[in-house]
Amino acid sequence: MTKKIIAIFVILLFTKCEYIVPKEKHWDSYNKKFVQYDLEEWEAKLDQRRRELKTNNIPLMVRVAGSYPNSAGGVDANIYFENLTSKSIKYVNITSRPFNRVGDLQKCSIRSYSSFTVQSTGPFKPGDIHSGTVDSAWYNHSIHCLQLVSVEIIYMDNKREILRKPSLFSHPYQSKCPDI
């Protein structure tokens, strides 16, 4: 048995084997279907966006996404961000708003708010990536997508920075809401 394993290893060592990149299925909430992404292409696009943001001194790359409404209408807020600065961050406050399939602003049918802010507590060191989920941030069966509104960054020295133009700091795979 050991000889077979060694033989296979030797054959693989001297044989040119190409690594086949698997395609991963991901749920596209906007189109309500599973789509496949080439992981190599996905990473290349992320790396390109990181370089672009760092070149323009943008401190974070951010993505928000909503879940499909559950049976009670609860929509989760899924967040992702990456610290692109050379400083540690104490808090990151990400604000987003929900929209329906035709681009109308929605609100929580129980708590009557539209905008929802998720606060993530650090410290987030340079290069750290953080993701998390807030269960049932809104209750509304009509919610189809989330729009990133703003991000407030509070550094460890209590300096504050507010980013209000999502196109400047959004993740390359940030979902787009229709006609917004």
N, C-alpha and C positions, 0 to 999 in steps of 0.2 A: 504494500500500500504506500509506504514512504517513497519507494522508488518511482511509483507512478506520479506522485505529487511533485517530486523533484524533476521528473521528465517534463511534465506539463509546464512547470515554472521555467525551465531552460528553453523550451519551445517558444513560450510567450516572450521570453527575454530577447530572443534573437529574431522574432517575427514582428513585422510592423503591424501593430493593431491600432485601429483608429477608435477613439472613444466616441461612442454614439451618444449624443445629447438627447435625453428623453424629453418628451413634450409633456408638460404638466397641464392638467385641466383646472381651470379657475372659473368661478361663477361670475358672469358679467351681469350685474343687477340691472343695468340700463336696458340691455337687450333681452334680459331674462333667459339666458342660455349659458351653457358651459362653453368656454373657448379654450383653445390650447395655445400655450406660449412656448417658444423655443427658449430654454433656460439660458443658453449662451447669448442669444439676442437680448433677452431680458436684462441680464447682467451688464452687457455692453451699453445698453441704453441708460441704465442706472449710473454706470461709471461716467458716461459722457455728461449726464445731468449734474453729478457731483462736481466734476471739474468746472463746468459752466457756473455753478453757484459759488464755488470757492473763488473763482476768478473775479466775480462781481461782488465779493465780500458779503454774500448772503449767509446768515448764521445757521439756518436750518433748512432741511428738505422735509416737507410735510405732506401727508396724505390722510384724508378722511374718507370713510365709506360707511354706508348704512347697510344693515342687514335687510333681508326681506321681512315684512311685517309678520309677527307670529300670530297665533290664533286670536289673541286679545288685541292685536294691532300694535304691539310693542316693537319698536325699531331700535336696534342697537347702534351705537356710535363706535366705529372701529377707527382707531387712530394709529399713526405711524409717524415717527420723525427721527431724524438723524442730526446730531450735533456736528456741524461743519466748521466750528470755530476752534480757536486754540485755548478757549476759556471754558471753565466748568460752569454749568447752568444749575441754578437752584430749583426753579419752577418753569414749566411751559404750560401756558393757557391757550388752548386751541378752541376757537369759536366757529361753529358751522350752522347752516340753516337747511331745513328740508324742503324739497319741492316735489310736486306730483309729476306724472308723465307728460303733462302739457306745459310744464314750466311755471305753474302757480305756486307761490309760497304757501307752505302748510304750517299748521301749528299743532301742538299736542292737544288732543281732545279732552284730556283730563286736567292738565296743568295750565293750559292756555298760553303757552309761550312758543315762539318759533326758534329763536336763536338758543343754542345750547353750548356752554363752555365746559370743556374737559380740562381739569387741572392735573398735570402730572408732576409729581414731586421727585426731585433728583436726590443726590447730585448726578448730573449727566456729564461725564468727562468728554473731552474732545474725541470725536469719532464714535461715541456711543450711539447705538440704535435702540429706540424704545418703541414698543407697540402695546396696545391695550384695548380693552373693550368696556364700554359702559352699557350694561344691560338695560334695555327699554328706556333709552334717553327720551323718546317720544312715544306716544300712543296715537296712531293714526294709520288706518289701513290704506290711505291714499299716498303715503310717502313712497317715493320712487328713488330719489337720489339725494345726496348731501352736497352742499356747496361750501367750500372752505371760505370763511369770511376774513378772519384775522388770527394772528398769533402774537401773544405777549410773552416775552422772554425775560426772566429775572435771573441775573447772573449771581454768583456766590458773593460778589461785592455789593449786591443790591442795586446795581445799575439795571435799568429797565430799557427794553427795546420793543417797539410794537411794529409788526409787519402787517400792512393793510392791503397789499396788492398780491393776491394769491398766485397770479401768473408768474410772479418773480421768484417764489419759493416753493411752488408745488412740485410734488413727486411726478416723474414722467408718466406714471400710470394713474394719475388722479382722474376719477370719473368726471365726465362733463354732464351737467344737467342740460336738458333741452332748452334752447332759445333763452338763455339767461346771460 
